[in-house]
Amino acid sequence: MTAAKSFTPPPASLPPVSLAQRLAAREKARRDLHAEAAKRLAARAA
């Protein structure tokens, strides 16, 4: 997904997503990314 696409507003059919929900989703994605990187690093170090 491109950066520009992620900033387009959702279609009118979808309920508006609150800022808190967007922040929580972004935080979760960041944590998942860190967990994945840590896993890969541990596998490489083993």
C-alpha positions, 0 to 999 in steps of 0.5 A, a space after each residue: 500500500 502506498 503512503 498516499 493511499 493510506 491517507 485517502 478518506 474512507 468511503 462514505 459507506 464505512 462508519 467514521 474511524 475515530 482518531 483513537 482507533 487509528 492510533 491504536 491500529 498504528 501502534 499495534 502494527 508497530 508492535 507487530 513489526 517490532 516483534 517480527 524483527 526481534 523474532 528474526 534477529 533471535 533466529 539469526 543469532 541462534 
